[in-house]
Amino acid sequence: MSSEVTLEELAALMKKAAGVTVDPQDLAARADTPFAEFGLDSLGLLGIVGELENGHGRALPTDAERCRTPRDFLDLVNSTLTAGA
């Protein structure tokens, strides 16, 4: 895994961890749309956080699973991952 999580990787994690299929280009076009509109709930987002923590070998902020949009989530996650890189 690279140090920064991309929209494509987030779309793949949404499928893997929550069973939610989202086209990465749609995710990019609607990055400020709430996760709920993509069909992702807080439990699904928690699964994504777990996958990222396992894949990157480090804890993410406790508020990561409370992010409401893909852009907010990626901003928080990437700022955390790049700070320790």
C-alpha positions, -999 to 999 in steps of 0.1 A, spaced: 0 0 0 12 35 -7 13 60 20 -17 79 7 -52 64 3 -67 72 -31 -104 74 -41 -98 42 -61 -85 24 -30 -114 38 -9 -139 25 -35 -122 -10 -33 -123 -9 5 -160 0 5 -166 -31 -16 -143 -53 5 -152 -41 40 -189 -31 36 -201 -48 4 -209 -14 -11 -200 -11 -48 -191 24 -59 -175 34 -92 -142 53 -83 -151 80 -108 -185 85 -92 -168 87 -58 -144 113 -72 -172 133 -88 -192 132 -55 -164 133 -29 -184 158 -8 -215 136 -8 -223 119 25 -213 82 27 -249 74 35 -259 83 -1 -235 57 -13 -251 31 10 -222 31 35 -232 32 72 -210 39 102 -204 1 107 -191 -2 72 -168 28 77 -155 12 108 -146 -19 88 -128 4 63 -108 20 92 -99 -15 104 -87 -26 70 -66 6 66 -51 1 101 -42 -35 94 -28 -26 59 -7 3 71 2 -11 105 -8 19 125 -38 33 143 -60 60 127 -76 88 147 -106 76 167 -128 101 149 -120 86 114 -152 64 115 -173 96 122 -163 113 89 -194 120 68 -179 123 33 -152 106 13 -132 139 11 -133 144 48 -123 108 54 -94 108 30 -82 142 43 -81 129 78 -66 95 69 -40 108 46 -29 136 69 -24 109 96 -6 85 73 17 111 57 26 126 91 43 94 102 58 85 68 
